[in-house]
Amino acid sequence: GAASAAAAADAPNVKRRPAPGAPAAPAEPVSPARIRAALEKGGAYLARVVADDKTTPDFAYPLGARALYAAALLSAGRSPEDPLVVRLFRTIESLPMTHVYSAALVAIALDVRHKEIVRGLDPDRAPKRMTGQAHALLARSVNWILAAQGQKTGGWSYEKRPSAKGYDLSNTQFAVLALAIGQRHGLAVPPQAVERFAKACLALQSPETSAHQTEIVYQVDLAAIEKPSPPRALSGTPAGWVYAPDSHLPYFAMTAATVGNLFAAKKMLRAGGAPLDAAI
């Protein structure tokens, strides 16, 4: 056994993998120009996919898919007045809200469009908040999401079933993003709703099962990709969040989503207290 292991180690084609838990080697920094080029290339592809409304894929989520497409096209550099973007929003306004993901994506798309509109205006005259038809649609989204929040759990699942016993942190993340956008644009979000979703998030944190330290290195600020960012490192004992009450193992996506939810709760309540800080 030892001899064969030594022979394998000496073989020229054997790839040595880092030990489990070892941080990956830092990658070369990606330039803002490369990121912008990738966004534009992706936007051009997406524009071809959604060019004809009759053949636009909706994956059984007609409202949410179109909201996601609109937000992506705007983020890729399309103007809010682009005919494709205008058509997508016109369709969004006509469709019913039936799912948490879709209702939340409407709020997200409206927020992205508002930021792009403001970007092209004189800073002294640019509106800080949405107005008119956009604000009315945002209010419709936020109110629908508030009505869909679990009465017993404080979280959200796929559909508006406030009496349901189950929820998951993926739908909950999208709902929280929409509520935070709504509050930022002047809509009332009851503090009780925020306290309840924060409690739902805290309930699904997994216990720390390992004492070893891990490190995460990141270098790009996606909120300002044109601005170079110095590398930053975060280290600590691994812990995380599971997907739903009946799940057992935490994973990265739910952990990232829920940490974001807790930051949002602190900002929306303007005071989070020790439990939120400790979980973050």
Secondary structure, DSSP 8 states (H G I E B T S, - for coil): -HHHHHHHHH-TT------TT----------HHHHHHHHHHHHHHHHHHTSSGGG---TT-HHHHHHHHHHHHHHTT--TT-HHHHHHHHHHHHS----HHHHHHHHHHHHHHHHHHHHTS-TTTS-SS--HHHHHHHHHHHHHHHHHS-TTTS-B-SS--TT-S--BHHHHHHHHHHHHHHHHTT----HHHHHHHHHHHHHTB--------EEEEE---GGGTTS----EEEEE----B-SSTT-----HHHHHHHHHHHHHHHHHHT--HHHHHHH-
